[in-house]
Protein backbone atom coordinates (compact mmCIF):
# COMPACT_ATOMS: atom_id res chain seq x y z
CA UNK A 1 0.00 0.00 0.00
CA UNK A 2 1.47 3.38 -0.95
CA UNK A 3 1.91 6.21 1.52
CA UNK A 4 -0.45 8.28 -0.60
CA UNK A 5 -3.19 5.90 0.48
CA UNK A 6 -1.99 5.76 4.08
CA UNK A 7 -1.76 9.52 4.33
CA UNK A 8 -4.81 10.88 2.53
CA UNK A 9 -5.72 14.18 4.14
CA UNK A 10 -8.82 16.03 2.91
CA UNK A 11 -7.96 19.73 2.99
CA UNK A 12 -11.42 20.95 2.05
CA UNK A 13 -13.72 22.83 4.40
CA UNK A 14 -13.23 26.06 6.31
CA UNK A 15 -11.66 24.34 9.32
CA UNK A 16 -10.55 20.76 8.57
CA UNK A 17 -10.47 18.41 11.56
CA UNK A 18 -11.44 14.86 12.39
CA UNK A 19 -14.91 14.29 13.77
CA UNK A 20 -14.77 11.92 16.74
CA UNK A 21 -17.41 9.24 16.26
CA UNK A 22 -18.82 7.17 19.08
CA UNK A 23 -17.48 3.63 19.05
CA UNK A 24 -19.19 0.50 20.28
CA UNK A 25 -17.52 -1.68 22.90
CA UNK A 26 -17.09 -4.47 20.34
CA UNK A 27 -15.42 -2.17 17.81
CA UNK A 28 -13.08 -0.79 20.47
CA UNK A 29 -12.15 -4.29 21.58
CA UNK A 30 -11.47 -5.37 18.02
CA UNK A 31 -9.30 -2.32 17.38
CA UNK A 32 -7.33 -2.99 20.57
CA UNK A 33 -6.64 -6.58 19.50
CA UNK A 34 -5.66 -5.42 16.02
CA UNK A 35 -3.17 -3.00 17.54
CA UNK A 36 -1.57 -5.73 19.62
CA UNK A 37 -1.31 -7.98 16.60
CA UNK A 38 0.24 -5.18 14.59
CA UNK A 39 2.87 -4.59 17.28
CA UNK A 40 3.63 -8.30 17.53
CA UNK A 41 4.07 -8.62 13.77
CA UNK A 42 6.08 -5.44 13.29
CA UNK A 43 9.44 -6.10 11.61
CA UNK A 44 11.38 -2.92 12.36
CA UNK A 45 14.74 -4.09 11.00
CA UNK A 46 13.33 -5.04 7.61
CA UNK A 47 11.40 -1.78 7.33
CA UNK A 48 14.48 0.21 8.33
CA UNK A 49 16.60 -1.47 5.66
CA UNK A 50 13.95 -0.92 3.01
CA UNK A 51 13.35 2.76 3.77
CA UNK A 52 16.98 3.75 4.22
CA UNK A 53 18.00 1.74 1.18
CA UNK A 54 15.48 3.57 -1.01
CA UNK A 55 16.44 6.99 0.37
CA UNK A 56 20.15 6.25 -0.04
CA UNK A 57 19.43 5.28 -3.65
CA UNK A 58 18.51 8.92 -4.33
CA UNK A 59 21.45 10.33 -2.35
CA UNK A 60 24.02 10.49 -5.20
CA UNK A 61 21.64 12.44 -7.43
CA UNK A 62 20.93 14.95 -4.65
CA UNK A 63 24.62 15.27 -3.80
CA UNK A 64 25.43 16.02 -7.45
CA UNK A 65 23.18 19.11 -7.47
CA UNK A 66 24.45 22.52 -6.44
CA UNK A 67 22.46 24.61 -3.95
CA UNK A 68 20.35 26.23 -6.66
CA UNK A 69 19.68 22.84 -8.20
CA UNK A 70 18.54 21.41 -4.86
CA UNK A 71 16.12 24.29 -4.34
CA UNK A 72 14.75 23.93 -7.87
CA UNK A 73 14.24 20.20 -7.40
CA UNK A 74 12.52 20.86 -4.06
CA UNK A 75 10.01 23.05 -5.88
CA UNK A 76 9.39 20.31 -8.45
CA UNK A 77 8.92 17.66 -5.75
CA UNK A 78 6.55 19.99 -3.90
CA UNK A 79 4.38 20.34 -7.00
CA UNK A 80 4.36 16.57 -7.50
CA UNK A 81 3.48 15.94 -3.84
CA UNK A 82 0.59 18.39 -4.11
CA UNK A 83 -0.71 16.66 -7.23
CA UNK A 84 -0.09 12.99 -6.36
CA UNK A 85 0.06 12.89 -2.58
CA UNK A 86 2.76 11.29 -0.45
CA UNK A 87 3.71 8.47 -2.79
CA UNK A 88 6.64 6.36 -1.68
CA UNK A 89 8.99 7.29 -4.54
CA UNK A 90 8.37 11.01 -4.03
CA UNK A 91 8.90 10.72 -0.28
CA UNK A 92 12.14 8.76 -0.72
CA UNK A 93 13.55 11.40 -3.03
CA UNK A 94 12.29 14.23 -0.84
CA UNK A 95 13.98 12.72 2.21
CA UNK A 96 17.26 12.40 0.29
CA UNK A 97 17.03 16.00 -0.88
CA UNK A 98 16.21 17.40 2.57
CA UNK A 99 19.02 15.36 4.14
CA UNK A 100 21.53 16.66 1.60
CA UNK A 101 20.37 20.24 2.09
CA UNK A 102 20.49 19.84 5.88
CA UNK A 103 24.12 18.77 5.67
CA UNK A 104 24.96 21.89 3.69
CA UNK A 105 22.82 24.45 5.53
CA UNK A 106 22.90 23.18 9.11
CA UNK A 107 26.06 21.11 8.99
CA UNK A 108 24.02 18.12 10.19
CA UNK A 109 23.22 15.13 7.99
CA UNK A 110 20.59 12.65 9.18
CA UNK A 111 21.73 9.17 10.17
CA UNK A 112 19.92 6.20 8.65
CA UNK A 113 18.03 5.51 11.88
CA UNK A 114 16.80 9.13 11.86
CA UNK A 115 15.62 8.71 8.27
CA UNK A 116 13.63 5.66 9.30
CA UNK A 117 12.19 7.47 12.34
CA UNK A 118 11.03 10.31 10.07
CA UNK A 119 9.31 7.76 7.82
CA UNK A 120 7.51 6.45 10.91
CA UNK A 121 6.36 9.98 11.78
CA UNK A 122 5.19 10.75 8.26
CA UNK A 123 2.99 7.66 8.36
CA UNK A 124 1.17 8.82 11.47
CA UNK A 125 2.95 6.73 14.11
CA UNK A 126 4.95 7.46 17.25
CA UNK A 127 8.71 6.90 17.28
CA UNK A 128 10.43 5.79 20.47
CA UNK A 129 13.93 7.29 20.31
CA UNK A 130 16.45 7.27 23.14
CA UNK A 131 17.56 10.56 24.66
CA UNK A 132 20.37 12.08 22.62
CA UNK A 133 19.40 10.38 19.35
CA UNK A 134 18.38 13.67 17.72
CA UNK A 135 14.59 13.87 17.72
CA UNK A 136 14.64 17.56 16.73
CA UNK A 137 16.65 16.93 13.56
CA UNK A 138 14.75 13.72 12.80
CA UNK A 139 11.44 15.56 12.63
CA UNK A 140 12.69 17.92 9.91
CA UNK A 141 12.42 15.22 7.23
CA UNK A 142 8.76 14.51 7.98
CA UNK A 143 7.92 18.17 8.64
CA UNK A 144 9.51 19.43 5.42
CA UNK A 145 7.97 16.67 3.28
CA UNK A 146 4.46 17.26 4.65
CA UNK A 147 4.82 21.03 4.26
CA UNK A 148 6.07 20.67 0.67
CA UNK A 149 2.95 18.57 0.04
CA UNK A 150 0.85 21.58 1.06
CA UNK A 151 -0.17 20.19 4.45
CA UNK A 152 -0.17 22.81 7.25
CA UNK A 153 2.11 21.22 9.83
CA UNK A 154 2.26 21.82 13.59
CA UNK A 155 5.34 20.79 15.56
CA UNK A 156 4.28 20.60 19.20
CA UNK A 157 6.83 20.77 22.00
CA UNK A 158 6.72 21.31 25.75
CA UNK A 159 7.77 24.92 26.37
CA UNK A 160 8.38 28.29 24.76
CA UNK A 161 12.15 27.93 25.08
CA UNK A 162 12.18 24.84 22.86
CA UNK A 163 9.66 26.37 20.46
CA UNK A 164 11.88 29.37 19.86
CA UNK A 165 15.15 27.43 19.90
CA UNK A 166 14.04 24.72 17.47
CA UNK A 167 12.33 27.10 15.06
CA UNK A 168 15.32 29.45 14.91
CA UNK A 169 17.82 26.61 14.59
CA UNK A 170 15.93 24.90 11.77
CA UNK A 171 14.58 27.94 9.94
CA UNK A 172 17.57 28.16 7.53
CA UNK A 173 16.83 24.62 6.31
CA UNK A 174 13.12 25.25 5.84
CA UNK A 175 13.72 28.59 4.12
CA UNK A 176 16.20 26.93 1.76
CA UNK A 177 13.29 24.67 0.75
CA UNK A 178 11.04 27.68 0.17
CA UNK A 179 8.97 26.98 3.30
CA UNK A 180 7.82 29.55 5.85
CA UNK A 181 8.16 28.96 9.61
CA UNK A 182 6.12 30.50 12.41
CA UNK A 183 6.26 30.30 16.20
CA UNK A 184 3.48 30.60 18.76
CA UNK A 185 4.70 32.05 22.05
CA UNK A 186 2.92 33.11 25.21
CA UNK A 187 1.82 36.74 25.11
CA UNK A 188 1.38 36.99 21.33
CA UNK A 189 -1.61 38.98 20.10
CA UNK A 190 -4.22 37.49 17.71
CA UNK A 191 -2.65 39.01 14.58
CA UNK A 192 0.76 37.55 15.43
CA UNK A 193 -0.81 34.15 16.06
CA UNK A 194 -2.78 34.29 12.82
CA UNK A 195 0.41 35.06 10.88
CA UNK A 196 2.29 32.20 12.57
CA UNK A 197 -0.45 29.65 11.82
CA UNK A 198 -0.56 30.87 8.21
CA UNK A 199 3.02 29.63 7.74
CA UNK A 200 3.77 26.26 6.17
CA UNK A 201 5.25 25.05 9.48
CA UNK A 202 4.30 26.23 12.96
CA UNK A 203 6.21 25.46 16.15
CA UNK A 204 4.11 25.74 19.31
CA UNK A 205 3.39 24.29 22.74
CA UNK A 206 0.39 22.06 23.39
CA UNK A 207 -1.00 24.62 25.84
CA UNK A 208 -0.98 27.53 23.38
CA UNK A 209 -2.26 25.30 20.60
CA UNK A 210 -5.29 24.07 22.54
CA UNK A 211 -6.19 27.53 23.81
CA UNK A 212 -6.10 28.88 20.25
CA UNK A 213 -8.30 26.00 19.11
CA UNK A 214 -10.84 26.85 21.83
CA UNK A 215 -10.82 30.51 20.77
CA UNK A 216 -11.57 29.41 17.21
CA UNK A 217 -14.26 27.09 18.52
CA UNK A 218 -15.99 30.03 20.21
CA UNK A 219 -15.70 32.02 16.97
CA UNK A 220 -17.07 29.21 14.83
CA UNK A 221 -19.85 28.23 17.23
CA UNK A 222 -19.52 24.54 16.15
CA UNK A 223 -19.74 25.31 12.40
CA UNK A 224 -16.36 23.99 11.19
CA UNK A 225 -16.91 23.29 7.54
CA UNK A 226 -20.43 24.13 6.45
CA UNK A 227 -21.68 26.16 3.52
CA UNK A 228 -22.51 29.08 5.80
CA UNK A 229 -18.83 29.73 6.49
CA UNK A 230 -17.98 29.48 2.81
CA UNK A 231 -20.66 32.02 2.00
CA UNK A 232 -19.43 34.33 4.76
CA UNK A 233 -15.95 34.13 3.29
CA UNK A 234 -17.21 35.16 -0.14
CA UNK A 235 -19.87 37.72 0.76
CA UNK A 236 -19.53 38.65 4.41
CA UNK A 237 -18.03 41.96 5.44
CA UNK A 238 -17.35 40.58 8.93
CA UNK A 239 -16.55 36.99 8.05
CA UNK A 240 -15.87 34.71 11.00
CA UNK A 241 -13.13 33.06 8.95
CA UNK A 242 -11.16 36.32 9.09
CA UNK A 243 -11.15 36.12 12.88
CA UNK A 244 -9.92 32.53 13.03
CA UNK A 245 -6.41 31.97 14.33
CA UNK A 246 -5.72 28.53 12.85
CA UNK A 247 -6.40 26.87 9.48
CA UNK A 248 -7.66 23.65 11.00
CA UNK A 249 -6.05 20.53 12.43
CA UNK A 250 -4.22 18.81 9.58
CA UNK A 251 -0.96 17.22 10.77
CA UNK A 252 0.91 17.43 14.07
CA UNK A 253 4.14 15.93 15.35
CA UNK A 254 4.16 15.92 19.15
CA UNK A 255 7.47 15.90 21.00
CA UNK A 256 7.49 14.15 24.40
CA UNK A 257 4.34 12.39 23.19
CA UNK A 258 3.88 10.30 26.33
CA UNK A 259 3.58 13.47 28.40
CA UNK A 260 1.18 15.33 26.11
CA UNK A 261 -0.93 12.37 24.94
CA UNK A 262 -0.99 10.17 28.05
CA UNK A 263 0.12 11.92 31.26
CA UNK A 264 -1.84 15.10 30.53
CA UNK A 265 -4.52 13.41 28.43
CA UNK A 266 -7.46 14.16 30.70
CA UNK A 267 -6.31 17.58 31.87
CA UNK A 268 -9.07 20.04 30.91
CA UNK A 269 -8.10 23.21 29.08
CA UNK A 270 -10.68 25.90 29.77
CA UNK A 271 -11.37 29.38 28.47
CA UNK A 272 -13.42 31.29 31.00
CA UNK A 273 -14.47 34.75 32.06
CA UNK A 274 -14.40 36.38 35.47
CA UNK A 275 -17.64 36.73 37.42
CA UNK A 276 -17.42 38.96 40.48
CA UNK A 277 -19.38 37.75 43.53
CA UNK A 278 -18.65 39.46 46.86
CA UNK A 279 -20.89 37.05 48.80
CA UNK A 280 -18.95 34.08 47.40
CA UNK A 281 -15.63 35.68 48.31
CA UNK A 282 -16.84 36.23 51.88
CA UNK A 283 -17.73 32.54 52.08
CA UNK A 284 -14.24 31.55 50.91
CA UNK A 285 -12.58 33.72 53.55
CA UNK A 286 -14.81 32.30 56.29
CA UNK A 287 -14.28 28.73 55.05
CA UNK A 288 -10.49 29.08 55.21
CA UNK A 289 -10.73 30.59 58.69
CA UNK A 290 -12.82 27.61 59.86
CA UNK A 291 -10.51 25.12 58.10
CA UNK A 292 -7.58 26.47 60.15
CA UNK A 293 -9.50 25.63 63.34
CA UNK A 294 -10.55 22.09 62.41
CA UNK A 295 -8.34 19.27 63.64
CA UNK A 296 -6.91 16.70 61.22
CA UNK A 297 -7.83 13.05 61.94
CA UNK A 298 -10.55 14.29 64.30
CA UNK A 299 -12.74 16.62 62.24
CA UNK A 300 -11.53 15.43 58.84
CA UNK A 301 -9.41 12.73 57.21
CA UNK A 302 -6.85 13.25 54.43
CA UNK A 303 -5.96 10.63 51.82
CA UNK A 304 -2.81 12.10 50.29
CA UNK A 305 -2.39 9.28 47.79
CA UNK A 306 -5.87 9.78 46.35
CA UNK A 307 -5.68 13.54 47.03
CA UNK A 308 -9.03 13.50 48.79
CA UNK A 309 -10.46 14.95 52.03
CA UNK A 310 -13.36 13.43 53.98
CA UNK A 311 -15.35 14.98 56.84
CA UNK A 312 -16.01 13.04 60.03
CA UNK A 313 -19.31 13.28 61.90
CA UNK A 314 -17.65 15.53 64.46
CA UNK A 315 -16.39 17.74 61.64
CA UNK A 316 -19.87 18.03 60.20
CA UNK A 317 -21.24 19.06 63.60
CA UNK A 318 -18.56 21.73 64.00
CA UNK A 319 -19.37 23.12 60.56
CA UNK A 320 -23.08 23.12 61.37
CA UNK A 321 -22.43 25.01 64.60
CA UNK A 322 -20.25 27.55 62.77
CA UNK A 323 -22.96 28.08 60.12
CA UNK A 324 -25.79 28.63 62.61
CA UNK A 325 -25.57 32.44 62.53
CA UNK A 326 -24.48 32.73 58.88
CA UNK A 327 -26.44 33.34 55.68
CA UNK A 328 -26.30 32.33 52.04
CA UNK A 329 -24.23 29.24 51.23
CA UNK A 330 -23.80 28.42 54.93
CA UNK A 331 -27.54 27.68 55.17
CA UNK A 332 -27.35 24.89 52.52
CA UNK A 333 -25.89 21.70 53.98
CA UNK A 334 -24.63 20.20 50.70
CA UNK A 335 -22.98 23.37 49.42
CA UNK A 336 -21.36 24.37 52.71
CA UNK A 337 -19.85 20.90 53.16
CA UNK A 338 -18.64 20.87 49.54
CA UNK A 339 -17.08 24.29 50.10
CA UNK A 340 -15.40 23.14 53.31
CA UNK A 341 -13.96 20.08 51.57
CA UNK A 342 -12.42 22.43 49.00
CA UNK A 343 -11.12 24.68 51.79
CA UNK A 344 -9.54 21.73 53.59
CA UNK A 345 -8.03 20.57 50.28
CA UNK A 346 -6.54 24.03 49.80
CA UNK A 347 -5.03 23.83 53.28
CA UNK A 348 -3.68 20.27 53.19
CA UNK A 349 -3.27 19.08 49.59
CA UNK A 350 -2.15 22.24 47.74
CA UNK A 351 1.21 23.30 49.10
CA UNK A 352 3.17 26.48 48.48
CA UNK A 353 6.37 26.01 46.43
CA UNK A 354 5.18 22.55 45.38
CA UNK A 355 1.82 23.09 43.71
CA UNK A 356 1.97 26.88 43.35
CA UNK A 357 4.11 29.97 43.88
CA UNK A 358 3.08 33.32 45.34
CA UNK A 359 4.36 35.93 42.88
CA UNK A 360 3.61 39.63 43.41
CA UNK A 361 0.47 38.93 45.45
CA UNK A 362 -0.85 36.39 42.94
CA UNK A 363 -1.09 32.59 42.86
CA UNK A 364 0.86 31.01 40.00
CA UNK A 365 0.04 27.31 39.53
CA UNK A 366 2.98 24.96 38.93
CA UNK A 367 2.23 22.46 36.18
CA UNK A 368 2.75 19.01 37.72
CA UNK A 369 3.85 17.58 34.36
CA UNK A 370 6.28 20.27 33.18
CA UNK A 371 7.35 21.88 36.46
CA UNK A 372 6.63 25.32 35.00
CA UNK A 373 4.43 28.11 36.32
CA UNK A 374 1.12 28.86 34.61
CA UNK A 375 0.26 32.43 35.68
CA UNK A 376 -2.73 32.56 33.33
CA UNK A 377 -4.35 29.40 34.73
CA UNK A 378 -6.66 29.02 37.72
CA UNK A 379 -8.21 26.10 39.57
CA UNK A 380 -11.94 25.46 39.33
CA UNK A 381 -14.82 25.17 41.80
CA UNK A 382 -13.56 27.95 44.08
CA UNK A 383 -10.26 26.19 44.84
CA UNK A 384 -8.19 29.04 43.41
CA UNK A 385 -10.00 31.64 45.51
CA UNK A 386 -9.59 29.46 48.60
CA UNK A 387 -5.83 29.20 48.04
CA UNK A 388 -5.75 32.99 47.62
CA UNK A 389 -7.61 33.37 50.92
CA UNK A 390 -5.20 30.92 52.55
CA UNK A 391 -2.18 32.95 51.38
CA UNK A 392 -3.76 36.33 52.14
CA UNK A 393 -3.43 37.70 48.59
CA UNK A 394 -6.13 39.71 46.75
CA UNK A 395 -8.93 37.40 45.68
CA UNK A 396 -9.73 37.08 41.99
CA UNK A 397 -13.26 36.58 40.70
CA UNK A 398 -14.88 33.21 40.12
CA UNK A 399 -14.33 31.85 36.61
CA UNK A 400 -17.24 30.93 34.35
CA UNK A 401 -16.30 28.44 31.57
CA UNK A 402 -16.90 29.51 27.96
CA UNK A 403 -15.26 26.54 26.24
CA UNK A 404 -13.23 23.54 27.34
CA UNK A 405 -11.63 20.39 25.99
CA UNK A 406 -9.15 17.80 27.23
CA UNK A 407 -5.79 17.28 25.53
CA UNK A 408 -6.94 13.79 24.60
CA UNK A 409 -10.06 14.93 22.76
CA UNK A 410 -8.14 17.76 21.11
CA UNK A 411 -5.30 15.68 19.66
CA UNK A 412 -7.73 13.03 18.45
CA UNK A 413 -9.20 15.71 16.17
CA UNK A 414 -6.07 15.95 14.01
CA UNK A 415 -6.49 14.41 10.59
CA UNK A 416 -3.03 12.92 11.01
CA UNK A 417 -1.09 12.71 14.27
CA UNK A 418 2.45 11.54 15.07
CA UNK A 419 4.82 11.79 18.00
CA UNK A 420 8.26 11.16 19.47
CA UNK A 421 9.63 10.37 22.92
CA UNK A 422 12.24 8.28 24.66
CA UNK A 423 9.72 6.45 26.86
CA UNK A 424 6.81 5.02 24.89
CA UNK A 425 6.91 1.23 25.22
CA UNK A 426 4.95 1.16 28.48
CA UNK A 427 2.14 3.30 27.06
CA UNK A 428 2.09 1.74 23.57
CA UNK A 429 -1.23 -0.11 24.12
CA UNK A 430 -2.92 3.08 25.33
CA UNK A 431 -1.55 5.12 22.42
CA UNK A 432 -3.14 2.61 20.05
CA UNK A 433 -6.44 2.26 21.92
CA UNK A 434 -7.00 6.00 22.29
CA UNK A 435 -5.28 7.61 19.28
CA UNK A 436 -4.75 4.66 16.89
CA UNK A 437 -1.03 5.42 17.00
CA UNK A 438 1.35 2.52 16.41
CA UNK A 439 4.57 2.69 18.45
CA UNK A 440 7.83 1.92 16.64
CA UNK A 441 11.09 1.56 18.57
CA UNK A 442 13.98 3.16 16.68
CA UNK A 443 17.44 1.57 17.07
CA UNK A 444 20.24 3.78 18.38
CA UNK A 445 22.76 5.04 15.85
CA UNK A 446 25.58 3.61 17.98
CA UNK A 447 25.51 1.20 20.94
CA UNK A 448 24.46 2.95 24.15
CA UNK A 449 27.31 3.40 26.66
CA UNK A 450 25.14 4.75 29.48
CA UNK A 451 25.28 2.78 32.73
CA UNK A 452 22.14 2.46 34.87
CA UNK A 453 22.99 2.30 38.58
CA UNK A 454 20.67 0.43 40.95
CA UNK A 455 18.24 2.36 43.16
CA UNK A 456 19.52 3.33 46.61
CA UNK A 457 17.06 3.23 49.52
CA UNK A 458 17.70 4.97 52.86
CA UNK A 459 16.06 4.68 56.26
CA UNK A 460 15.72 8.44 56.72
CA UNK A 461 15.55 11.55 54.56
CA UNK A 462 18.66 12.92 56.29
CA UNK A 463 20.65 9.82 55.31
CA UNK A 464 19.50 10.24 51.72
CA UNK A 465 20.60 13.89 51.57
CA UNK A 466 23.96 13.07 53.11
CA UNK A 467 24.51 10.37 50.47
CA UNK A 468 23.56 12.79 47.68
CA UNK A 469 25.93 15.41 49.05
CA UNK A 470 28.78 12.90 49.27
CA UNK A 471 28.18 11.74 45.67
CA UNK A 472 28.12 15.33 44.40
CA UNK A 473 31.38 16.16 46.18
CA UNK A 474 33.06 13.06 44.71
CA UNK A 475 31.87 13.67 41.13
CA UNK A 476 32.57 17.40 41.31
CA UNK A 477 36.09 16.62 42.46
CA UNK A 478 36.57 14.59 39.27
CA UNK A 479 35.48 17.58 37.18
CA UNK A 480 32.32 15.81 36.01
CA UNK A 481 29.11 17.81 35.52
CA UNK A 482 26.33 16.78 37.91
CA UNK A 483 22.57 17.12 37.44
CA UNK A 484 20.30 16.49 40.44
CA UNK A 485 16.57 16.10 39.82
CA UNK A 486 14.01 17.02 42.50
CA UNK A 487 10.22 16.79 42.74
CA UNK A 488 9.36 20.33 43.85
CA UNK A 489 10.57 23.92 44.15
CA UNK A 490 10.81 23.58 47.93
CA UNK A 491 12.99 20.47 47.77
CA UNK A 492 15.26 21.99 45.13
CA UNK A 493 15.82 25.05 47.32
CA UNK A 494 16.43 22.95 50.45
CA UNK A 495 19.07 20.96 48.56
CA UNK A 496 20.57 24.21 47.29
CA UNK A 497 21.05 25.35 50.89
CA UNK A 498 22.93 22.13 51.70
CA UNK A 499 25.20 22.51 48.67
CA UNK A 500 25.90 26.14 49.55
CA UNK A 501 26.73 25.18 53.14
CA UNK A 502 29.25 22.68 51.75
CA UNK A 503 30.84 25.43 49.66
CA UNK A 504 29.67 23.97 46.34
CA UNK A 505 28.88 26.53 43.64
CA UNK A 506 25.79 25.48 41.70
CA UNK A 507 22.77 26.64 39.71
CA UNK A 508 19.10 25.99 40.48
CA UNK A 509 16.46 25.56 37.78
CA UNK A 510 12.85 25.47 38.93
CA UNK A 511 9.58 27.30 38.38
CA UNK A 512 10.91 30.30 40.30
CA UNK A 513 13.95 30.69 38.03
CA UNK A 514 12.47 29.56 34.71
CA UNK A 515 13.41 32.86 33.02
CA UNK A 516 17.09 31.87 33.43
CA UNK A 517 16.45 28.46 31.88
CA UNK A 518 18.35 28.93 28.62
CA UNK A 519 21.53 30.12 30.33
CA UNK A 520 21.37 27.40 33.00
CA UNK A 521 20.86 24.62 30.44
CA UNK A 522 23.64 25.87 28.16
CA UNK A 523 26.13 25.77 31.05
CA UNK A 524 24.96 22.53 32.73
CA UNK A 525 27.36 20.28 30.81
CA UNK A 526 30.47 22.30 31.62
CA UNK A 527 33.41 20.86 33.56
CA UNK A 528 32.53 20.55 37.24
CA UNK A 529 29.11 22.19 36.87
CA UNK A 530 26.45 21.35 39.45
CA UNK A 531 22.80 21.89 38.51
CA UNK A 532 19.73 21.27 40.67
CA UNK A 533 16.48 21.07 38.70
CA UNK A 534 12.85 20.18 39.19
CA UNK A 535 11.09 18.03 36.60
CA UNK A 536 10.81 20.85 34.05
CA UNK A 537 9.84 19.12 30.81
CA UNK A 538 12.16 19.67 27.88
GIPEJO-V481470 format. One line per field, one symbol per residue. psi: psi as a letter, one per 30 degrees, with the letter a starting at -180 (. if undefined). burial: + if it has 16 or more other C-alpha atoms within 10 Angstrom, else -. A space follows every 10 residues. Layout:
BEGIN
psi: ???
burial: ???
END
This chain:
BEGIN
psi: klfeefhjjk gllfiklkkj kkkleeeeee eeeeeeeeee fkieeeeeee eeeeefefee eeffkleeee eeeeeeeeee eeefaikeee eeeeeeeeee eeeeefgkkk leeeeeeeee efghlkkjkl kfgheeeefe eeeeeeeffg jkkkjkafle eeeeeeeeef eeeeefggkk klkjlkfkle eeeeeeffle kkklleeeee eeeeeeeeef hfjfglfeee eeeefkfhke fffkelgaid kkjjlheeee fdegegkkkk kllkjkjeee eeeeeeeeee effkkkfefl kkjeefikkk kleeeeeeee eefeglabef fjeeeeeeee eeeeeeeffj kkgeflljjh hlkjkkkfef gllifgllll hfeeeeeeee fhlkkllkkj kekllleeee fffkekkllk lfifefgeee eeeefhkkkk kkllelkkfk kjllkkklel eeeeeeeeee eeeeeeffgk kkkkklflee eeeeeeeeee fggjklkkja ffgffgeeee efffglkgkk kkklijk.
burial: --++--+-+- +--+++++-- ---------- ++--++--+- -------+-- ++-+++-++- -++---+--+ +-++--++-+ +---++++-+ ++++++++++ ++--+---++ ++++++++++ ++++++++++ --+-++++++ ++++++++++ ++++++++++ ++++-++--+ ++++-+++++ +++++----- -+++++++++ ++++++++++ +++++++-++ ---++---++ --+------+ +--+++++++ ++++++++++ ++-++---++ +--------+ +-++++++-+ +--+-+--++ ++------++ +---++--++ --+-----++ -----++-++ ++++++++++ -++++++--- -+++++++-+ ++++--++-- -+++++++++ +-+-+++++- ---++-++++ ++++++++++ ++++---+++ ++++++++++ +++------- ---------- --------+- -++--+---+ +++--+-+++ +++-++--+- ---+-+++++ ++-+-----+ ---+---+++ ++++++--
END
